[in-house]
C-alpha cells in the first residue's frame, strides 16, 4: 500500500511520535509511506532523518487552495492509495483532497478530549473520513454520536510498546545516583510536564505524607519543570521529592520505582509511560482520564483515584507501601496485560487491517 500521512501540527509530542513510529513499522512491512507536514513542523526533520519523503505544506486557511492542489499533485505523483489525517486543518484539506481523487481517507484522533459538535464533527469525522481511529476506547462512542458514523467504522488502536526495547541494567542503581536509600518506598511518575499531567496533585500528596518514614518521590521528565521545582521548594519537599529531568530512555529510573503514578486531568489516550511501567511490573495509581483506566484496572493492575484529589493519592500510596502482596500481584497482572494487548506489533496489525479494509 502507498500511504500518505498529513500533519498540520508543528510540535513534537506523543501524536507526532506515534505517526513516525507507525510509518517506520509499516515501511518494515513493505508499505510505502510519504509525509505532508506543516511548514516548520518538527516532524519534517525527524521523518527525513528516518529516510522518508517529506513535503513541507502550508495548511493555514489563507493558503488552503494552494495546499489542496499540492496534496492532489503528490497523491498522483506517489500513487497514494490511503490518506491518514491527524489534526483539524489537515483533516479538512486532506479529506477534500481524498474525496476529489477518490482515495480512501482515515482520520486518526489522538486526544481523549471531545471533538467540536455540530457541522465540524459531522464533516471532519463523518463525511471527510471513511474510518476513524482513536487512541483510547473511551472516545469511540462519543465520536460516533457526534459524527453520525456507525461504531463499525471506528476503532481504538492505542500506541503499544516495543517490549524488546524496554531494557535496563539491574546492576545499576538509579536510587544511588539520586541519593535514595534502597529500602525507601519510591513513588514515581514519568511525563513531559504539562499543566494537565497532575504533577501538582502528586506534590500535594507528597506534602500530606511528608512525615511518613522511608517514603520518597521521583519525578521523571522535562517540560515546565521550573513551576514544579518552585512548588516543591515552597512545600519544603526538597529532601523527599527528586527531579531527574528528561531521560531518554527512562527505563533505568522506572525500574527502581516501587509504584508508578499518572494523575492526568485531561488529554490522555493510553499513556506510553503507564504501559512501560506496567510492563516493568510496577503497581499503578492513575486517574480515570481518557485511556488510563484501560491500563490501570482497579484491583487488577492498580488503584484508580479521582482527578485533583491528593488525599486519595496519599491513601493509595500508603496502601501499596504497606501491602507487598498487592504490589506484586498488580505488577504481574500489568505485565501480562501489556504483553497480551498493548504491544506495538498489535498496533501495526490493527492499523494494517484498517488500511486494507475496502
N, C-alpha and C positions, 0 to 999 in steps of 0.2 A: 504494500500500500504506500501511496505518496501522501504524506500528512503535512499540513501547514498549521503551525501554531501562531496565533495572533495575540499580542500582549501590549496593551496601552499603558500599563503601569511602568513607572521609571525606577521603582525601588528594587531592593534585593532582600527578600524575606522568604517565608515558607512557601508562598504561592509561586514565586519565580524558581525557587529551588525544586519544587515538585515538577514544574514544566520541564526544566532541563534534565532532571533525573529520569523522568519518564521518556524523554526524547532519546537519551543515551541507551536506555533499556530497549526501546523499540528499534533503534538502529542495530543493536546487537541481534535482534530477531529478524534482521534483513529488510526492515522497512526504511523508506527514505523520509527524512524529516527536514523541513525548511521552516525558518522563523521570519515573522514580520513583527518588529518590536518598535515601540515609540522611540523617536529620536532622543538620544541621551539616556536611554534606559540601561540599567546595569546589566540586564540580561544579554544585551548585544555583545559585549566583550566576553562574558562568561561562555556564551554559546559558540562564539567564533573560536575561542581558545579550545573548546571541546571538539572543534573540527566541523561545525555545522555552517551551512549557508544561511546568512542572516541579512535581512533587508531592514534598513532604518526608515521608518514611516512616520508621518505626522497625523495622528488620529484626532487632533483637535477639530472642533466643529467648524472652525473657519476654513479648514483645509479638507473637509470631508470628501468633496467630489474628486479632488486630485488623489487622495488616499484610496478612494474606491477604485478608480481606474488603475492605480498602481497595483492593487491587490488582484484585480481581474487579470492584469498582464502577467503577473508572476504565477497565477493559477494555471494559465495556459502554458507558460514557459516551462514549468516544472511538472506539468501533467498532474496537478494536485487532484486527489480524489476525495479527501476529507479535510475539513477545516475545523480547528478546535479554538474557540474563543474563551478568554479568561477574565476580562474586565468589561465594564459597561460600554465604553466608547468602541473598543474593538468588537464587542458583541453586536452593536448596531451596524457598523460598517461591514464587518466580516459576514454578518448574517445576510445583508443585502447582496453582497458580492456572491455569496453562495447560492442565493436564490436566482440571481441573474444568470449564473453559469451552470445551474442545476447540479451543484455539488452537495454532498452530504455535510451537514453542519452540526457539530457537537458543541454544547456550551458547558464549560466546567465552572461550577460555582464553588469557590474555595472557602468563603466565610460562612459562619453559622448565623450571622445576622440576617433578619428578614429582608427580602428584596422590596423595592418600592411597589406599592399596589397600583391598580388601575391599568392604563394602557401600556405603561413601561413594562410591567411584568407579562402582560398578555402578549406583547410583541417580542420582547427580548428573549424570554424563556419559552414562549409559546410559538408564535409564527416564525421567528427567526432562529429556531433550533429544532432539529429533528430528534435530538436526545439531550437530556440534561444529566450531567454527572455532578454529584456533590461530594464533599469530603467528610460528611457525618450524616448519620441516619436521621437525626432529629429534624433536619430542614426539608427532608424529602416530601412529607405530606403538606407542609406549608407552601413549598414552591408549586406543588401540584394544584393546590387550591387557588393560589394567586395567578398562576399562568393558564389554568384550564387544561394543562397537559395531563393525560392519564398516568397513573403510577407505573404502568408498564413501560413508559418512556423516560423514567427517571431511575437513577441508581446511585447509592452511596458507594464510593470507591476511595477509601482513605489511603493516604500515602503510607505504605508499610515500611518496615525497617529491613535493612540488609544485615541479617543476623551475623553473617561471617565477618562483618566489619566492626562489630561491637566487641572489641577486644581490649584487654588491659594486662599489665604485668602484676601478678599477685605478690611479687616480691618487693614492689614499690609501695610505700605508704604515703598517700596524699595527706592523710591526717598529720603525719610527722612534719611534712612540708609546711602545713598551716599552723603547727603548734597545738594540735588537738590530740588529747590522750586517747589511746586505743581502747580504753574502757568506757569512754563517754558515749552516750546515745546521741548519734549525729543525724539531725533532721535537715534535709536539703531540698532545694529546688534548682531548676535549670531553665533559663529562658533568655530571650532578648528582653531586657527590662523596659516594658511599656506600661502605660497607665492602667491597662486592664488585666495585667498579669497577677495582681493581688499581692505584690511584694509588701505593701504597707500593712495588709492584714497579717502576713507572716511575721513582720516585725512586731506588730501589736500582740500577737500570740506569744512571741518570744519574751516580750515585756511582762506579760501575765505570768510566765513561768521562769522569770529571771532568777528566782531563788531556789529552783529545783536543782539538786546536786547532779553532777555528771550529765548535763544536758547542753548540747551545743548545736549551732545552726550554721549551715553553709549555703551561700547564695552564689550560684554559678551562672556567669553570663555577663554580657555588656549591655549597651543601651543607655538609658537615662539613669545611670548608676549613682551619679552625684546626689540626686534627690534622696535616694535611699541611704546613702552613706550619712547624709546630714540627719535624717530621721533616726538612724541607729545611734548616732552620737548624742542627739537630743534626748533619747530614751536611756542613755548610759548602757548601751548594749555592746560596746566595742570589745569587751572581753569574751563574750559568748557568741556573737554573730560575726562570721567571717565571709568576706567577699573575695572571690577568686579572679574576677574579671573574665573576659572572654577566653574560653578554652576550646580549641579545635584539634582533636575531638575532646569531648568532656568525660569520656568513659572511665579514665583513671580516678577522677573525683567521684563520679556516680557510684563506682564500685565500693567506695569507702563509706557510703551512707548506710544508715540503719533503716531509714524510711524516706520516701520521696513525696513531696507535696507539689501540687499545682492548683493555685487558688484563683484562677482566672474568673473575671466577672463578665466577659463578653468576647466575641470574635474568635472563638476556638472551634476548630474542627477536631479531628483526632490528633492529639499532640504527639509529635515525634519524641520529645523528651519523656513524656509519660510512657510511651511504648518502649523506649530504650531502658528506662528504669524498671519497668515490669519484666522485660527480658532478662535483666540482671538480677531478678528475683527480689526486688525491693517492694515491701508493702507500701500501698499508695494511700494518700489523703488528697482528695480533689473535690472541686465544686461540680455540680451537675450542669456545667456550661457547655453548650454545643455537643461535641462528641466525646468529652472527657468521661462521661458515665458509660461509654461503650468499653472503656478500658478499666476504669476504677469501678468495679462492680461490687456493691455493698455486701460485705461479709463473705465475699469470694476472693477478690483481689485487693480489697482495701476498704476505706471508710469515706463515704460522701459527706460533705459538710455544706451548709448554706453559704452563699456568697456574702461577703462583708461581715463575717461572723468570727472574730478572733477567739471568742470563748469556746466555740465549737471546735476550732482548730486545736486549741490548747487541750481540750478534753480528749480529742482523738490522739494527740501526741502522747499524752500521759498513758492512755490505754495501751498503745503499742509499746511504749517504753517498759511497761510492767507485764506485757503478755508476749513472751518469746514464741509461744506456740502459734498464736495468730500471725505473728510476723513471718514465721517460717511457712505456714500454710498459704497465706496471701501471696507470698513471694513465689512459691512453687506454682500456684494457680495462675499467677500473672505470666510467668514464663511460658506455660502451656498455652494460654490464650493467645499470646503473640505468635508463638510458633505455629499454631493451628490456623489462625485467622488474619494476622496482620504482618505477613512478610511482604517484601516488595515484589517478589515473584507473583504473589497473589494479586497485587495491584496491576502488574503488567498483564497477567492472564485476563483479568476482568476488562481492562481498557482495550485490549486486543479484541475481545469479544464484542464490546460496544462498537469499535471501529468497523468490525466486519459485519455488523447487522445490516441487512438490506431493508 
